[in-house]
Amino acid sequence: MFNKVLIANRGEIALRIHRACQEIGIQTVAVHSTADRDAKHVLIADESVCIGPPPPAQSYLNVPAIMAAVEITGADAVHPGYGFLSENARFAEIVNSHDITFIGPTAEHIRLMGDKITAKQAVMDAGIPVVPGSKGEITSDSQAKQVAEEVGYPLLVKAASGGGGRGMKLAATADDLLEAISTARTEALAAFGDGSVYLERYLELPRHVEVQVLADSHGNVVHLGERDCSLQRRNQKILEEAPCPVLTEEERQEIGGIVAKAISKIGYLGVGTIEFLYENGEFFFIEMNTRLQVEHPVTEAITGIDLVREQIRVAAGEKLSFTQDDIKFRGHAIECRINAEHPRTFVPSPGKVREFHAPGGLGVRLDSAVYAGYSIPPFYDSLIGKLIVHGANREEALMRLKRSLDEMVIAGIETTLPLFRDLVGDPDVISGDYHIHWLQHWLEEKK
């Protein structure tokens, strides 16, 4: 097992990793920008190192500075969390080349799944169902038109290196196709430095369902059920739950088994998530995230398994401490991503937190690095906390979530708490009858 882990991240996820390390006797190193010198994970870590000024490119994405921090502190492993360098294959290679363990999959798998075209082909070969579309990158107008004729409209133009909805455009008819491709290429090139795009059939009202997997270096692979992440704004998840309200137990075991078998076939290591669009009883692969997900706590709640702890253990070469038959799904869990944003305009709201009160009680968890007197900096993602509730069933979880949202107090800045208080009272949310476009329509109606 590792002696000291450097946490190459910030905020609530850095705090989450620190806590997991502490519980298995591992010391931690927090790296931080000058803007984060008073951050909670910095204050409670065993050691801390300043790696640069506030802009991420000069701090949390500054690989030489991070590697210098590894060297001076004697850390023997690096945990990247999510975001920043967590899916950067070159960073993983650099870490490993210094005889330091990167707590994550191999650089090869990060690179493979980071390109949506190669990822799609890899999972197809491994037996995972995919959305009908082009077999690779669209390189000409004639090729695009031919694919469109074969697949049919509407079509979605997607960036090969995309994420978060960037480089994604809808072509509803043949008249829209070429302009959508051109716009997506331009946007993808600006955002990711890669203008490659491909085409997929556009599903009208799908749900976003993802399967959590975990694999060790001894050939053991398990799935930990699925999460429903359909409540999204501009392709960004805001509320997640497990299990999915509309899946049957047979569907759950079938797709979980397919995914676990595929992950075993490609020789994957660590935690990972296969994301699907689900419509009319069918699953269609959209991407694989080769890292810990923001929404991992809902899976932990229904399985009782500490995913971060297991992630660290398998990175250290240990076997999984359980088998597929040991995993039991209990109750229902829901997570709200609370952002420092105006609840209607979603304009970021950095500033000083004057008052902070966390909800409590049975089945309530808050992953947050916020405290009273803390000043939220304007340089980073606006996520400031994740409220997770667990109940014996979905109805109990929703009532617990409603109560917890009413209890929670964050004063001094705008937050999205009022948005969630409205959502938990909506009949469609209560019944679980929603899809990936539902929230955007709901927000437009509320204007």
VEXDREN-2710 file (C-alpha; in Angstrom, 1 decimal):
% VEXDREN-2710
k/r/px/py/pz
1/MET/0.0/0.0/0.0
2/PHE/1.1/3.6/-0.6
3/ASN/2.7/5.7/2.1
4/LYS/1.8/9.1/0.8
5/VAL/-0.6/10.2/-1.9
6/LEU/-0.5/13.6/-3.6
7/ILE/-3.9/14.8/-4.5
8/ALA/-3.7/16.7/-7.8
9/ASN/-7.1/18.5/-7.5
10/ARG/-9.0/20.9/-5.3
11/GLY/-12.4/21.4/-3.7
12/GLU/-14.8/18.7/-2.5
13/ILE/-13.1/15.9/-4.5
14/ALA/-9.7/16.6/-3.0
15/LEU/-11.3/16.5/0.5
16/ARG/-13.1/13.2/-0.4
17/ILE/-9.8/11.6/-1.5
18/HIS/-8.0/12.9/1.6
19/ARG/-10.7/11.2/3.8
20/ALA/-10.4/7.9/2.0
21/CYS/-6.6/8.0/2.4
22/GLN/-6.8/8.8/6.1
23/GLU/-9.1/5.8/6.7
24/ILE/-6.5/3.4/5.3
25/GLY/-3.5/5.0/7.0
26/ILE/-2.1/6.9/4.0
27/GLN/-0.6/10.4/4.4
28/THR/-1.8/13.1/2.0
29/VAL/-0.2/16.0/0.1
30/ALA/-2.5/18.8/-1.0
31/VAL/-1.4/21.0/-3.9
32/HIS/-3.0/24.4/-4.4
33/SER/-3.0/27.7/-6.2
34/THR/-2.5/30.9/-4.3
35/ALA/-6.2/31.4/-4.5
36/ASP/-6.8/28.2/-2.6
37/ARG/-4.4/28.7/0.3
38/ASP/-7.3/28.7/2.7
39/ALA/-9.2/25.8/1.1
40/LYS/-10.4/23.1/3.4
41/HIS/-8.4/20.3/1.8
42/VAL/-5.2/22.4/2.2
43/LEU/-5.9/23.1/5.8
44/ILE/-6.4/19.5/6.8
45/ALA/-3.9/17.6/4.6
46/ASP/-0.7/16.2/6.2
47/GLU/1.3/18.5/3.9
48/SER/0.6/21.2/1.3
49/VAL/2.5/22.7/-1.6
50/CYS/1.6/25.8/-3.5
51/ILE/2.0/25.1/-7.3
52/GLY/1.2/28.5/-8.8
53/PRO/-1.1/31.4/-9.3
54/PRO/-4.9/31.1/-9.7
55/PRO/-5.3/30.4/-13.4
56/PRO/-5.6/26.5/-13.8
57/ALA/-3.0/26.5/-16.6
58/GLN/-0.4/27.9/-14.2
59/SER/-1.4/25.6/-11.2
60/TYR/-3.7/22.6/-11.4
61/LEU/-2.8/21.9/-15.0
62/ASN/0.9/22.8/-14.5
63/VAL/2.5/19.3/-14.8
64/PRO/6.1/20.4/-14.0
65/ALA/4.9/22.1/-10.8
66/ILE/2.9/19.1/-9.7
67/MET/5.8/16.7/-10.4
68/ALA/8.1/19.0/-8.4
69/ALA/5.6/18.8/-5.5
70/VAL/5.7/14.9/-5.8
71/GLU/9.5/14.9/-5.6
72/ILE/9.9/17.3/-2.7
73/THR/7.2/15.6/-0.5
74/GLY/8.2/12.0/-1.4
75/ALA/4.8/11.0/-2.5
76/ASP/4.6/7.6/-4.0
77/ALA/1.3/8.0/-5.8
78/VAL/-0.9/10.7/-7.4
79/HIS/-4.7/10.8/-7.3
80/PRO/-6.0/13.1/-10.0
81/GLY/-9.7/13.2/-8.9
82/TYR/-11.9/14.3/-11.7
83/GLY/-11.5/17.1/-14.2
84/PHE/-8.2/18.9/-14.6
85/LEU/-5.6/16.1/-15.4
86/SER/-7.7/13.1/-14.5
87/GLU/-8.1/12.0/-18.2
88/ASN/-4.8/13.3/-19.5
89/ALA/-2.9/10.3/-20.9
90/ARG/0.4/12.2/-21.1
91/PHE/0.2/13.1/-17.4
92/ALA/-0.4/9.5/-16.5
93/GLU/2.7/8.5/-18.5
94/ILE/4.8/11.2/-16.9
95/VAL/3.8/10.2/-13.4
96/ASN/4.5/6.5/-14.1
97/SER/7.8/7.3/-15.8
98/HIS/9.0/8.7/-12.4
99/ASP/8.2/5.4/-10.7
100/ILE/5.2/7.0/-9.1
101/THR/1.8/5.3/-9.3
102/PHE/-1.0/7.1/-11.2
103/ILE/-4.2/6.2/-9.4
104/GLY/-6.3/5.5/-12.4
105/PRO/-6.3/3.4/-15.6
106/THR/-3.3/3.0/-17.9
107/ALA/-2.4/5.9/-20.3
108/GLU/-3.3/3.5/-23.1
109/HIS/-6.9/3.2/-21.9
110/ILE/-7.3/6.9/-21.1
111/ARG/-6.1/7.7/-24.7
112/LEU/-8.3/5.0/-26.2
113/MET/-11.5/6.2/-24.5
114/GLY/-10.7/9.9/-24.7
115/ASP/-11.3/9.8/-28.5
116/LYS/-14.9/9.0/-29.0
117/ILE/-14.4/7.5/-32.4
118/THR/-11.8/4.9/-31.2
119/ALA/-13.8/4.4/-28.0
120/LYS/-16.9/3.6/-30.0
121/GLN/-15.1/1.0/-32.1
122/ALA/-13.4/-0.5/-29.1
123/VAL/-16.6/-1.1/-27.2
124/MET/-18.4/-2.4/-30.3
125/ASP/-15.6/-5.0/-30.6
126/ALA/-16.1/-5.8/-27.0
127/GLY/-19.9/-6.4/-27.4
128/ILE/-21.4/-3.1/-26.1
129/PRO/-24.3/-1.7/-28.2
130/VAL/-23.7/1.7/-29.8
131/VAL/-25.8/4.4/-31.4
132/PRO/-26.0/3.9/-35.2
133/GLY/-23.8/6.4/-37.1
134/SER/-20.6/6.9/-39.0
135/LYS/-17.9/4.2/-38.5
136/GLY/-15.3/6.9/-37.9
137/GLU/-14.4/10.6/-38.6
138/ILE/-16.4/12.5/-41.2
139/THR/-13.8/13.7/-43.7
140/SER/-15.9/14.9/-46.6
141/ASP/-19.3/16.3/-47.5
142/SER/-20.1/13.3/-49.7
143/GLN/-19.3/10.9/-46.9
144/ALA/-21.5/12.9/-44.5
145/LYS/-24.4/12.7/-47.0
146/GLN/-24.0/9.0/-47.5
147/VAL/-24.0/8.3/-43.7
148/ALA/-27.1/10.5/-43.4
149/GLU/-28.9/8.5/-46.0
150/GLU/-28.1/5.2/-44.3
151/VAL/-28.9/6.3/-40.7
152/GLY/-31.6/8.9/-41.3
153/TYR/-32.5/12.2/-39.7
154/PRO/-32.3/13.8/-37.2
155/LEU/-28.5/13.4/-36.8
156/LEU/-26.1/14.6/-34.1
157/VAL/-22.7/15.9/-35.1
158/LYS/-20.3/15.1/-32.3
159/ALA/-16.7/16.1/-31.6
160/ALA/-14.3/13.1/-31.4
161/SER/-12.5/14.7/-28.4
162/GLY/-15.6/16.5/-27.0
163/GLY/-17.3/16.7/-23.7
164/GLY/-19.8/18.8/-21.8
165/GLY/-21.9/19.4/-25.0
166/ARG/-19.1/21.3/-26.8
167/GLY/-18.6/20.4/-30.4
168/MET/-22.1/18.9/-30.6
169/LYS/-24.7/20.1/-33.1
170/LEU/-28.1/18.9/-34.3
171/ALA/-28.9/18.4/-38.0
172/ALA/-32.6/18.0/-38.1
173/THR/-32.8/17.8/-41.9
174/ALA/-30.4/17.5/-44.9
175/ASP/-30.5/21.3/-45.2
176/ASP/-28.8/21.6/-41.7
177/LEU/-26.2/18.9/-42.2
178/LEU/-23.2/20.7/-43.7
179/GLU/-23.5/23.8/-41.6
180/ALA/-23.8/21.7/-38.4
181/ILE/-20.6/19.8/-39.3
182/SER/-18.7/23.0/-40.0
183/THR/-19.9/24.7/-36.8
184/ALA/-19.1/21.6/-34.7
185/ARG/-15.6/21.3/-36.2
186/THR/-14.9/25.0/-35.5
187/GLU/-16.1/24.7/-31.9
188/ALA/-14.3/21.4/-31.2
189/LEU/-11.0/22.8/-32.6
190/ALA/-11.3/25.9/-30.4
191/ALA/-12.2/23.8/-27.3
192/PHE/-10.1/20.7/-27.6
193/GLY/-7.5/21.4/-30.3
194/ASP/-9.1/18.7/-32.4
195/GLY/-11.7/19.4/-35.1
196/SER/-12.6/15.7/-35.8
197/VAL/-16.3/15.0/-35.8
198/TYR/-18.5/12.0/-36.4
199/LEU/-22.3/11.4/-36.9
200/GLU/-24.8/9.6/-34.8
201/ARG/-28.5/9.0/-34.9
202/TYR/-30.3/11.6/-32.7
203/LEU/-32.5/9.9/-30.1
204/GLU/-35.6/12.0/-29.4
205/LEU/-36.3/11.5/-25.7
206/PRO/-33.7/9.2/-24.2
207/ARG/-32.6/8.9/-20.6
208/HIS/-28.9/9.1/-19.6
209/VAL/-28.0/5.9/-17.8
210/GLU/-24.5/4.9/-16.8
211/VAL/-22.9/1.8/-15.4
212/GLN/-20.2/1.9/-12.8
213/VAL/-17.4/-0.7/-13.1
214/LEU/-14.3/-1.6/-11.1
215/ALA/-11.4/-3.8/-12.2
216/ASP/-8.2/-5.0/-10.5
217/SER/-4.9/-6.2/-12.0
218/HIS/-5.7/-9.8/-11.2
219/GLY/-8.5/-10.2/-13.8
220/ASN/-11.4/-9.5/-11.5
221/VAL/-14.1/-7.1/-12.8
222/VAL/-17.4/-6.1/-11.2
223/HIS/-20.2/-3.7/-12.0
224/LEU/-21.9/-1.7/-9.3
225/GLY/-25.2/-1.1/-10.9
226/GLU/-26.4/2.0/-12.8
227/ARG/-27.1/5.7/-12.2
228/ASP/-29.7/7.8/-13.9
229/CYS/-28.2/11.2/-14.8
230/SER/-31.1/12.5/-17.1
231/LEU/-31.7/15.8/-15.4
232/GLN/-29.2/17.9/-17.3
233/ARG/-28.8/21.5/-18.3
234/ARG/-26.9/22.1/-21.6
235/ASN/-25.5/18.5/-21.4
236/GLN/-24.3/19.1/-17.8
237/LYS/-25.7/16.8/-15.1
238/ILE/-27.2/18.5/-12.1
239/LEU/-29.1/15.6/-10.3
240/GLU/-28.3/11.9/-10.3
241/GLU/-29.9/8.9/-8.8
242/ALA/-29.4/5.2/-8.3
243/PRO/-30.9/2.9/-9.3
244/CYS/-32.6/4.2/-12.5
245/PRO/-36.3/4.6/-11.8
246/VAL/-37.4/2.9/-15.0
247/LEU/-35.1/-0.1/-15.4
248/THR/-36.2/-3.6/-14.5
249/GLU/-34.0/-5.9/-12.5
250/GLU/-33.5/-8.0/-15.6
251/GLU/-32.4/-5.0/-17.7
252/ARG/-30.1/-4.0/-14.8
253/GLN/-28.3/-7.3/-14.6
254/GLU/-28.2/-7.7/-18.4
255/ILE/-26.5/-4.4/-19.2
256/GLY/-24.3/-4.7/-16.1
257/GLY/-23.1/-8.1/-17.2
258/ILE/-22.4/-6.9/-20.8
259/VAL/-20.4/-4.0/-19.5
260/ALA/-18.3/-6.0/-17.0
261/LYS/-17.5/-8.6/-19.7
262/ALA/-16.4/-5.9/-22.1
263/ILE/-14.2/-4.2/-19.5
264/SER/-12.6/-7.5/-18.8
265/LYS/-12.0/-8.1/-22.5
266/ILE/-10.1/-4.8/-23.0
267/GLY/-8.1/-5.4/-19.8
268/TYR/-9.1/-2.2/-18.0
269/LEU/-7.8/-1.3/-14.5
270/GLY/-9.5/0.8/-11.8
271/VAL/-12.8/2.6/-11.7
272/GLY/-14.6/3.6/-14.9
273/THR/-18.1/4.5/-16.1
274/ILE/-19.8/3.4/-19.3
275/GLU/-22.4/6.0/-20.3
276/PHE/-25.5/5.1/-22.3
277/LEU/-28.6/6.7/-23.8
278/TYR/-31.6/4.5/-23.0
279/GLU/-34.8/4.7/-25.0
280/ASN/-37.6/2.2/-25.6
281/GLY/-35.8/-0.6/-23.8
282/GLU/-32.5/-0.2/-25.7
283/PHE/-29.1/0.9/-24.5
284/PHE/-26.7/2.9/-26.8
285/PHE/-23.1/3.6/-25.8
286/ILE/-22.1/7.3/-25.8
287/GLU/-18.8/7.4/-24.0
288/MET/-16.6/5.9/-21.3
289/ASN/-15.2/8.1/-18.4
290/THR/-11.8/6.7/-17.3
291/ARG/-11.9/8.3/-13.8
292/LEU/-14.0/8.7/-10.7
293/GLN/-17.3/10.4/-11.5
294/VAL/-18.7/13.4/-9.7
295/GLU/-21.8/11.3/-8.9
296/HIS/-20.0/8.3/-7.5
297/PRO/-21.6/8.8/-4.0
298/VAL/-25.0/7.5/-5.0
299/THR/-23.5/4.2/-6.0
300/GLU/-21.6/4.1/-2.7
301/ALA/-24.9/4.8/-0.9
302/ILE/-26.8/1.8/-2.5
303/THR/-23.9/-0.6/-2.4
304/GLY/-22.1/0.3/0.8
305/ILE/-18.8/0.2/-1.1
306/ASP/-16.2/3.0/-0.8
307/LEU/-15.3/3.5/-4.4
308/VAL/-12.3/5.8/-3.7
309/ARG/-10.8/3.4/-1.2
310/GLU/-11.2/0.5/-3.7
311/GLN/-9.7/2.7/-6.4
312/ILE/-6.6/3.3/-4.3
313/ARG/-6.4/-0.4/-3.3
314/VAL/-6.4/-1.7/-6.9
315/ALA/-3.9/0.9/-8.0
316/ALA/-1.6/-0.5/-5.3
317/GLY/-1.9/-3.9/-6.9
318/GLU/-4.4/-5.4/-4.4
319/LYS/-7.3/-7.7/-5.4
320/LEU/-10.9/-6.5/-5.1
321/SER/-12.2/-7.2/-1.7
322/PHE/-15.5/-8.6/-3.0
323/THR/-17.0/-10.4/-5.9
324/GLN/-20.0/-9.7/-8.1
325/ASP/-22.2/-12.0/-6.0
326/ASP/-21.2/-10.0/-2.8
327/ILE/-22.7/-6.7/-4.2
328/LYS/-26.2/-6.1/-3.1
329/PHE/-28.3/-3.0/-4.1
330/ARG/-30.2/-1.5/-1.1
331/GLY/-32.7/1.3/-1.3
332/HIS/-32.5/4.5/-3.4
333/ALA/-30.0/7.4/-3.5
334/ILE/-30.2/10.9/-5.0
335/GLU/-27.5/13.5/-5.4
336/CYS/-27.9/17.3/-6.1
337/ARG/-24.9/19.2/-7.5
338/ILE/-25.0/22.5/-5.6
339/ASN/-23.3/25.3/-7.6
340/ALA/-22.3/28.9/-6.7
341/GLU/-24.6/30.2/-9.4
342/HIS/-27.8/32.2/-9.7
343/PRO/-30.6/29.6/-9.6
344/ARG/-32.3/30.9/-12.8
345/THR/-29.7/32.7/-14.9
346/PHE/-26.8/30.3/-13.8
347/VAL/-24.4/33.2/-13.7
348/PRO/-21.5/32.3/-11.4
349/SER/-21.5/33.8/-7.9
350/PRO/-18.1/33.7/-6.3
351/GLY/-17.6/35.5/-3.0
352/LYS/-17.5/35.1/0.8
353/VAL/-19.8/32.5/2.5
354/ARG/-21.2/34.4/5.5
355/GLU/-23.2/31.5/6.9
356/PHE/-23.1/27.8/6.3
357/HIS/-25.3/25.1/7.8
358/ALA/-25.2/21.5/6.6
359/PRO/-28.3/19.3/6.8
360/GLY/-28.0/16.1/8.8
361/GLY/-29.9/13.1/10.0
362/LEU/-30.2/9.5/8.9
363/GLY/-29.2/8.9/5.3
364/VAL/-27.9/12.4/4.6
365/ARG/-24.4/13.1/3.3
366/LEU/-22.8/16.4/2.2
367/ASP/-19.6/16.3/0.2
368/SER/-18.4/19.9/0.3
369/ALA/-15.3/21.9/1.0
370/VAL/-17.2/25.1/2.0
371/TYR/-17.2/26.6/5.4
372/ALA/-18.5/29.8/7.0
373/GLY/-16.0/32.6/6.2
374/TYR/-14.6/30.8/3.2
375/SER/-14.3/32.9/0.0
376/ILE/-15.2/31.0/-3.2
377/PRO/-12.7/32.0/-5.9
378/PRO/-13.9/33.0/-9.4
379/PHE/-11.3/31.0/-11.2
380/TYR/-12.7/27.5/-11.1
381/ASP/-15.8/25.3/-11.6
382/SER/-18.8/26.6/-9.6
383/LEU/-19.6/23.3/-7.9
384/ILE/-19.4/23.9/-4.2
385/GLY/-21.1/20.8/-2.8
386/LYS/-23.0/17.6/-3.4
387/LEU/-26.0/16.7/-1.3
388/ILE/-26.6/13.0/-1.2
389/VAL/-29.5/11.3/0.4
390/HIS/-30.4/7.6/0.8
391/GLY/-33.7/6.0/1.7
392/ALA/-35.3/2.6/1.7
393/ASN/-37.1/3.5/-1.5
394/ARG/-37.3/6.4/-4.0
395/GLU/-40.3/8.0/-2.2
396/GLU/-38.4/8.1/1.1
397/ALA/-35.2/9.4/-0.6
398/LEU/-37.2/12.2/-2.2
399/MET/-38.8/13.2/1.1
400/ARG/-35.4/13.1/2.8
401/LEU/-34.0/15.2/0.0
402/LYS/-36.8/17.8/0.3
403/ARG/-36.2/18.0/4.1
404/SER/-32.4/18.3/3.7
405/LEU/-32.7/21.1/1.0
406/ASP/-35.0/23.0/3.4
407/GLU/-32.5/22.6/6.2
408/MET/-29.4/23.7/4.3
409/VAL/-28.2/27.3/4.6
410/ILE/-25.5/29.0/2.4
411/ALA/-25.6/32.8/2.8
412/GLY/-23.5/35.5/1.2
413/ILE/-23.5/34.1/-2.3
414/GLU/-26.2/32.9/-4.8
415/THR/-26.6/29.1/-5.1
416/THR/-28.7/26.6/-7.0
417/LEU/-30.4/25.5/-3.8
418/PRO/-33.7/27.2/-4.7
419/LEU/-33.7/25.4/-8.1
420/PHE/-33.6/22.0/-6.4
421/ARG/-36.3/23.0/-3.9
422/ASP/-38.5/23.7/-6.9
423/LEU/-37.5/20.5/-8.7
424/VAL/-38.3/18.1/-5.9
425/GLY/-41.9/19.3/-5.9
426/ASP/-42.4/18.8/-9.6
427/PRO/-44.8/15.9/-10.5
428/ASP/-42.5/14.6/-13.2
429/VAL/-39.5/14.5/-10.9
430/ILE/-41.6/12.8/-8.2
431/SER/-42.7/10.2/-10.6
432/GLY/-39.3/9.8/-12.3
433/ASP/-40.9/10.6/-15.7
434/TYR/-38.2/12.7/-17.4
435/HIS/-35.5/12.5/-20.1
436/ILE/-32.3/14.4/-21.0
437/HIS/-34.2/17.3/-22.5
438/TRP/-36.8/17.6/-19.8
439/LEU/-34.9/20.1/-17.5
440/GLN/-34.1/22.5/-20.4
441/HIS/-37.8/22.6/-21.3
442/TRP/-38.8/23.1/-17.7
443/LEU/-36.4/26.0/-17.3
444/GLU/-37.7/27.7/-20.4
445/GLU/-41.3/27.4/-19.2
446/LYS/-40.3/29.0/-15.9
447/LYS/-38.8/32.1/-17.5
END
